[in-house]
């Protein structure tokens, strides 16, 4: 089959790898370079972790994604996964059964992942450079860690360039999709026909979708700080896992400095809904907000640790706040990504999308936004609002 993919973020690239590996002809189009430093996926690091409190299916899917990333390093002949583990600090101000540490460990064990429970004394002893909430406990996962995101994209692009079934088309922007063709209309006037088309252009996705579908997606803007830790703390931070949650109300999280990357800091409180894509410069108020948050969490933390800040954008479905796969009709699919979670699940997402594009019925992944597809074909939108269709191929 001839597969056209629009967008060279992690999902577009890995879907191209999956389709090419199965013997299909792939044409990949990107409005910038391939890989593009402007892509939402392009960053120094992303976190792979299994635990999703209260959601066994998603936890199992995330553990499977870990194994897929390990296998991808071998396929792509590159190292980009630092398996430093992941720590989830559980809130101390709740009694929800889903946040019970014993239950959390049981979820990971049922998914086939090893973990360890750390109490307040363990946390203080192992990670003195972090100030945890009083009385907090945490779950440490061993089959988890940090993906070097920019290296992932570079490895995918390098592999595809050597593959005879693929053509990469940088700096060729798509301006429209012909569902009946199917075909991709490019800004230079060319029309590229294919047997199936995937739209995976991150926060730009809404511009290629019908209003009925685009209105279901909300654009988010997240501020992130990049820091250089003081020399006296380098050894301590070298043994620190990714921390998906620090157990505080701000929703603070961090990625440790691995493989010569900086310490990355952010929080859910630094994420907001915006109307349009703007620049990626972090406004002073949001930089100061994150400095204030982490001044409480990292002893000795100061603004002079900072050497960079960046704002990132991602789309999420208004209902549920997760990613969205939509069938537009005529063998055309779109994927709207949702933050770092979509990067973590990218191998599962890409395999599922590749199978749908080539006419196969994919096996369930356990990640509901991928297993459940929005029917946004013209016929469906004409008779009713876009609805959910399980197992649509």
GISULPE-V964791 format. One record per backbone hydrogen bond with DSSP energy under -0.5 kcal/mol. NH is the residue of the N-H (numbers start at 0). CO is the residue of the C=O. Records with the same first field share a line. If there is no record, write none. Layout:
NH->CO ; CO
This chain:
2->0 ; 24
3->195
4->26
5->197
6->4 ; 28
8->199
12->8
13->9
14->10
15->11
16->12
17->13
18->14
19->15
20->16
21->17
22->19
23->18
24->0
25->23 ; 164
26->2
27->166
28->4
29->168
38->35
41->38
42->40
45->146
47->144
48->46
54->51
58->54
59->55
60->56
61->57
62->58
63->59
64->60
65->61
66->62
67->63
68->64
69->65
70->66
71->67
72->68
73->69
74->70
75->71
76->72 ; 73
77->72
79->77
81->79 ; 145
82->80
83->81
84->143
85->140
86->241
87->138
88->86 ; 244
89->87 ; 136
98->95
99->96
103->99
104->100
105->101
106->102
107->103
108->104
109->105
110->106
111->108
112->107
115->139
117->137
122->118
123->119
124->120
125->121
126->122
129->126
130->296
131->129
132->245
135->132
137->117
138->87
139->115 ; 137
140->85 ; 138
141->113
142->113
143->141
144->47
145->81
146->45
147->79
148->146
149->42
150->147
151->147
152->148
153->149
154->150
155->151
156->152
157->153
158->154
159->155
160->156
161->157 ; 158
162->159
165->162
166->25
168->27
170->31
171->29 ; 168
174->184
175->184
177->182
178->176
181->177
182->177
183->191
184->175
185->183 ; 189
186->172
188->185
191->183
192->190
193->181
194->1
195->1
196->330
197->3
198->332
199->5 ; 197
203->200
204->201
206->203
207->204
208->205
212->209
213->209
214->210
215->212
216->213
217->315
218->273
219->313
220->271
221->311
222->269
223->309
224->264
225->307
226->262
227->304
228->226
232->229
233->229 ; 230
236->232
237->233
238->234 ; 235
239->236
241->84
242->253
243->86 ; 241
244->86
245->251
250->247
252->265
253->242
254->263
257->255
260->257
262->226
263->254
264->224
265->252
267->250
268->249
269->266
270->267
271->220
273->218
282->280
285->282
286->282
287->283
288->284
289->285
290->286
291->287
292->288
293->289
294->290
295->291 ; 292
297->293
298->296
300->297
304->301
305->302
306->225
307->225
309->223
310->279
311->221
313->219
314->336
315->217
316->321
317->215
319->317
320->316
323->335
324->368 ; 371
325->333
326->373
327->325 ; 331
328->331
331->328
332->196
333->325
334->198
335->323
336->334
340->337
341->337 ; 338
342->338
343->339
344->340
345->342
347->344
348->344
349->345
350->346
351->347
352->348
353->349
354->350
355->351
356->352
357->353
358->355
359->354
361->359
367->365
369->366
370->366
371->367
372->370 ; 388
373->324
374->372 ; 386
375->326 ; 373
377->327
380->376
381->377
382->378
383->379
386->374
388->372
390->370
391->388
